[in-house]
């Protein structure tokens, strides 16, 4: 019964968080004098109303699946990897830089090598925090936050000083051989920016499931996350597991950045802030509870909200920032899922108490009836 309750909770808690987030958005719209039903209808049509919109939703969801999977692995090991944005950014830079450094390579070599460069860069950047945590006990929250801003300013300096031409704030476009977007996909989705990276993102979700459920390393990651002292007593190398988890987490985040550099933008620009795919990936993973299939659907939901939200301001006078309020509300209720879970547990406990009381009353009644018969 307890297992069944946990399964029900894992499905209903995210759905309740999404519903409450949409409800908060509707209330804000009403208070601002806008029609929430019309706006949500416009949002939905803007996300799935045409092949172009569907392509943009899939494109927006692609890096979120990767960063979400990266966060899930670190979280399973008991770490809160806030550095996904910085890891994605260095992966973005590395993939674009590699592609620009070898423009004459054939596609069969250049594209995979550029993607791998992004993954390796993200892994190494995340590995710094993992090493400091494993050998010095440094909080990964603090180190990854600091590494985020180091990545932001370092990549900006590299772009301006080494990649950009003629005092521009952006690098040249990557060679055709390194692009994930193809004429076939553009024609299929009416010139959207949808690209083949979606396949890599789905593979990453399968990899997450396989790693955590079918491998010794996955078992050790979960064990260290639940109780590092007991894991150490059982003979596991907690330091090795910590570093491995952070390396894999950073590699997936770096792949998310590579999807932006080789797929969506096809270059890299000087940024004033860290890329959203890092922080949105955290929200995607939390909403999904770290489950691979849940990460896919959560990423699609965020893609629908972000792409469909643009249609709200196009078809009405409602500012598109309303969608950001909805997303923020969903994230809030995801973060507050422990309150929802507490409500579930209290309700289950109350039902169990009533059943127990009813069973006791029935037993007493049967005893009384038996005594009277005698």
Buried (B, 14 or more C-beta within 10 A) or exposed (E): EEEEEEEEBBEBBBEBBBEBBBBBBBEBBEEEEBBBEBBBBBBBBBBBEBBBBBBBBBBBBBBBBBBBBBBBBBBBBBBEBBBBBBBBBBBBBBBBBBBBEBEEBEEEEBBEBBBBBBBBBBBBBBBBBBBBBBEEEBEBBEBBBBBBEBBBEBBBEBBBEEBBEEEEEBBBBBBEBBBBBEEEBBEBBEEBBBBBBBEBBBEBBEBBBEBBEEEEBBBBBBBBBEEBEEBBEEEBBBBEBBBBBBBBBBBBBBBBBBBBBBBBBBBBBBBEEBBBBBBBBBBBBBBBBBBBEBBBBBBBBBBBBBBBBBBBBEBBEBBBEBBBBBBBBBBBBBEEBEEBBEEBEEEBEEEEEEEEEEEEEEEEEEEEEEEEEE
